[in-house]
Every structure is written in structure tokens, then in C-alpha cells.
Amino acid sequence: MTVLRQKMADALQLAGMSERTQQCYLREVRLLAKFHAKAPDQLSQEELQAYLLHRKNADRLAPASMRICYAGIKFFYQKVVVRDWPLLDLIRGEHERKLPVVLSVEEVHRIIESTTTFHNRVYFATVYSCGLRLHEGLNLQVGDIHADRALLHVHRGKGATDRMVPLPSLTLSLLREYWKTHRNPTWLFPARGRDGKQAPHANHPMKKSTVQGVLRHVLKQLGINYHGVSIHTLRHCYATHLLEAGVNVRHIQQYMGHAFLETTMRYFHLTRKGQEDSYHIIDEAMRRIGT
């Protein structure tokens, strides 16, 4: 690791960034340096502008990816090698207003039940039933389970925040049953290795590419249109299905780890339960119109 990269890595840690955010920001600065074949602290404001325009217009990055690009580069030039450039105040990422894809309860159950490999099936069931992000599920440790309180301790979530989420009894049983197959002292979902026998001694969890590939395969087998469906979709399903079941939105906000209630409220757009109640009330209230 170069001195400059180490300096940025240290600054990211001191700023309290999550491990995933640190990796993303470091990657963006590395790509910038690679584009110009020059150390990033040696670039001019004009060279930075040329790179950002290339990423936006030539690479056509999605708005979410462009926001990460901007954030990583701004952090570098504002916190690591301080530059007083007007460009840094100018750049702003677009915010998409697209609603997430949500599957029905039946579709989620079909996906889980159709996953033939036991470790992947338990992983999908845990992510869905606890509303976890992809990396949160992979990084679960044995000590995160509080069986006596029926809670799961999620460490280092988005924004480097921890939270406790309800742990359904069936999910606890599945996790216990799977753990007995490998008995890794640290990880609930340890890397298995190519021969599938490395799990008991693995010092890191499964790779995200593994579970992503399995989900794509299962979706294709079931004939579910998997455009826009990912591991994260299971998290969206969790929030929406809880709303439909009548769980208080404030509790869902807490379980999801959302800093703002507005983030959780978008799931109201994905369920018709409340709307159907409103339609019935309106229909009854307006029944005598014209009579």
C-alpha cells in the first residue's frame, strides 16, 4: 500500500466510515489515478473535471455509482490532500426516485425452498427474515446471536452503526442446524473452499459473488424475471411484508437501521394493504352520491 493510500485509509477510519465505504472510496481514487496514469495528488482541477465527465458521459455510470464516485473523490481532495477547488463544491450526484423491486411472500418462499445447497438456503432465509444487507448477512458471527432474547446483533451496518433485530425462532433453528455442519468458532457463514471442506477452519466468510450467483441461478430456474432482483431485494421484501402484516413503521425503521423515517416510509408505496382499506372507506362514504 502506498503512503498516500494508507493516509486516505487512516482518514476514512478516523471519520468513522464503514469498511465497505472505505473500500469503495479507495477504489474510486485508484480508478482516477489509473485513468490519468498519475498519482492523484499530482492532478490538476482540470484533469479531475475531465475524469468526472468521462465517468458520467462515456462510462455512463448509474446515478448511484456516480454518487459514490463523487463522494470518494471529494473525501480525498477535501480531507486527505486538501484542495480549495471550486469544482469540489460544484459536483452533486443525482438521486433516483425509483421504487425497489419487491416480491410476494409466496415468491420469496419459493426462492428459499428451491435453493438446493443448505448453506445458501439458510443464508437467504436469514437475510430475508432479519432484513439484512448482503454484507451484513455474510459477516454474521456466532456471538451475534442472543438466543435467550430472540435477537440478532448486526454489527457495522450502513453508517458504521449497530442494531438489534428480532430473530425468528425458525431462523434460529436453521442457523443452529447449519452451524453444526461446520462448527466454525467465529463465522456463521464461513468460506467453504472449492472442496466444500474448509468451513470449520475458515478465517473469513463466504464471498458475495457466491450467493449472488446462486440467487441468479434459482431465479432462472423458477422463471422469475430477475431483472432488478438481487440479494438486497430480500431486504426490501422484509420491510414491505412487515408493513402488510401490521408492524409499526417506527419499529421497522429501527430493524432496518434507517436513520430517517422517510427512508422507511417509501415502502408504503409498495403495499396495497393500507390503500385497499382507504378504497373501502371512500367507497362506503361516497355510496350515496347521486341518490
N, C-alpha and C positions, 0 to 999 in steps of 0.2 A: 504494500500500500504506500502510495506516495505521501510525502509530508503534507501536501495540500489536501489530499483526500482524507487523511487522518484528521486534519484540522477541521474539516467540514463534519466528519463523523462525530468528533468530540462536541462540536457546537450543536448538532442535532440531538445528541443525548442530553446535553445541558438544557436544551429547550423543551425537553420532555416529550419529544416525538416518539411515536410507536416504532417498533422495529421495522414494520412493513413500510411506514412512511419514510424512515431513514433510507431504506433500500431504494425506494422509488426516487427520492430526491438525489441521491448519489448517482443513480443511473442516468437521470436527466442531465446532470453536469458532465458525466462521462461521454454521453452522446454528443453534447455540444463541443467538447474538446476534440472528439473524433471527427466531427464534421469539418472543422477548420484545421485539423492536424496541428493543433497548437494548445498549449496549456491555457486553461480558461482564465487564469489571472492575467494573461498577456493579451486578451482580446479587447478590441475597441467596442464602443457602443454601437457603431455601425455594423460591425461583424455580428454582434449579438442580434441586432434587428434583422439582418439578412437570414440568420438561422431560424429565428422565430417565424418569419414569413414563409420560409421553406417548409417548416413543420406544419404550418396551417394550410398553405395553398398547394404545395407539391405532395407532401405526405398525407394531407387531408385527415389529420387526426380528429377523432371524435371529440366533442366538447369536453367530456370528462377527462380524456387523455391530455387535451390541451391545457386544462386547468392544472393538472399535475406537473406538466412541463413548465408552465409559468411559475408555479409555487416553488418548485425545486430550484429553478434558476434565480428567482427573486431572493430566496433564502441565501443562496451562495453569495450574491453580489451585495446584499444588504447586511448580512450577519458575519460572513467569513472574510471576504476581501471587499471591504466597504467601498462602494462606488456611488457617487452622488449623481446618478444618471436620470434625467427626466423620463427616459424610456421605462424605467422600473415602476414609475408611478402611473404610466400610461396603460400598461398591459393589464387586461382584465379577461378572465375566462367566461365564455358563455355558459349559461345554466339551462340545461334541457328541462323541459316540463313534462317529459314522457312518464306515463304511469308504468309501474313494473308489471311484468307478466305474472299472473297468479293462476295456479292450477286448482282444480276442485279437490276436496278431501279424498274422493274416490281415486282420482288420478295420482295423487301423492302416495296413497296406499298401494296402488298397482306398481308404481316405480319401486318402492321399497321391497315389496313382496317378490318382484321379478328380478331383483338383484341376487344372483346365484352365489356370489362369493360372500361368505359370512361377515368378514371384517368390513367390507364395503356396505353391506346391508345395515350393519349396526351403526356405521358412521352416518349414513343417510338418515336413519331413524333418529339419531341423536341430534343432528343438525336441525332437522325439522321440528322435533318435539321440544327443543330448547331454544329455538330461534337464533341459532349461531351463525356467524360468518364462517366462510370456508376455513380460514386460518385458525379461527378460534376453536373449531371442532378438531382440527388436526393436532393442535398444541395442547389438548386437554391432558392433564396429568392425574395420576392415581389419587394424589392428595387433594384434588379439586372436588371430589365427591364427598358431600356431607349427607350420608345416608340417613342418619338419625333425624335430620331436619328436612329431608327430601329436597335438598338444594344442591345446585351446581355452581361452583365458584369459577367465573370466567375471568381469566387474567389478561391484562394488557389488550383490552379491546380497542376500538377506534378512539383516538384521542388519548391513548395510554390510560384508560380508565378501567377499573374492575367493576364487576357487578355480580349479584347473586340471582339465579333464575330457578324457578321451580323445576324439580327433576321428577318427571312422572315415574310411577312405580314400574311400569313395563319397560321403560328405557333403562332404569337402574338394573333390572333383571337381565336385560340384553347385554349391558356393559359388563356386568359380573360374569355372565356366561362366556363372553368373548375374552375377557381378561384371563380367565382360567386356561385358555388355549395357548397363551404365551407367557403370562406372569412376569411381564417386564416390570421392574421395580419403580419405573418413573412414568412411562408413557402409556396412555390408554390405547392409542393407535400407533404403535411403533412401526418403523420401516421394516418390511418383511424380507427384503433382498430378493434377488432373482429366483432363488430356490425356495423362497417362502419360509425359510427356517431361521432367519436372522432376528426375528422379532424379540425373542427372550433377552437378547443382549444388545439390541439397537440403542444407540445414544441420540437418536433423532426420530421424529415422527414420519409418517408416510408423506410422500410428495403430493402436492396439489394436482400435478398432471395426472397422477394415477386415478384419483377419484373423479376428476373431470372427464377422463377418457371412459371410465366405467359408466358414468351417467349418460354420456352421448350414445354409447352402445345400447343401453337399456331403453332410452327414448326411441331409438331407431327400431328396436325390436317390437316395441309396443305400438309403433305407428303414430307416436305423438309428435306433432310439429315442434322440433326442438330449436327453432329459430328464436333466440331471446331467452331460452330456458337454460339455467345454469344452477350450480350449487346454491348460489345466492337466492334463486327463486324459492327454494325451500324455506328460507328465512321470511321472504315476503308472504308465503303461504301461511306460515305460523301466525303472523300478525293479523292477517285477514281472517283466518279461521277462528282466532280467538275473539275478534270483534263480532263475528257472526254468532259465536257461542254466548255472547253477552258479557265478556270480561271487560272490566272498566278500562277505558282508554289510558288513564294515568298509570295503571298497573302495567299495561302493555308497553308504554313508553319506558318504564323502568326496566322491564325484562329485555327490551330490545337495546337498551343502552343509548337511547336518543337524548341528546342534550336539550332539544327543543320539542315541545308538544306538536308544533306544526309538522314536523317530520313524520310523526306517528299518524297525524290526522289524515294524511293522504290516503291511508288505507280505507278510509270511509268511502272513497271513490271507487273502490274495488269490490265492495259488497253491496248487495241489493236488499239486505235484511231490513235496515232502517228505512230505506226507500219504500219497500213494499208496505211497511206499517203506515208510512205517510200517505201512500196512494190510497190505502183502505180508508184512512181517516178523512182524507179530502173527498173521496167518493161518497162517503156517508154524509159529510157536511153539505155537499152540493147536490144531494139527491133530489131536493125539492125545487131546484131551479126550473123555471118554466112551467110549474104546475099551478 
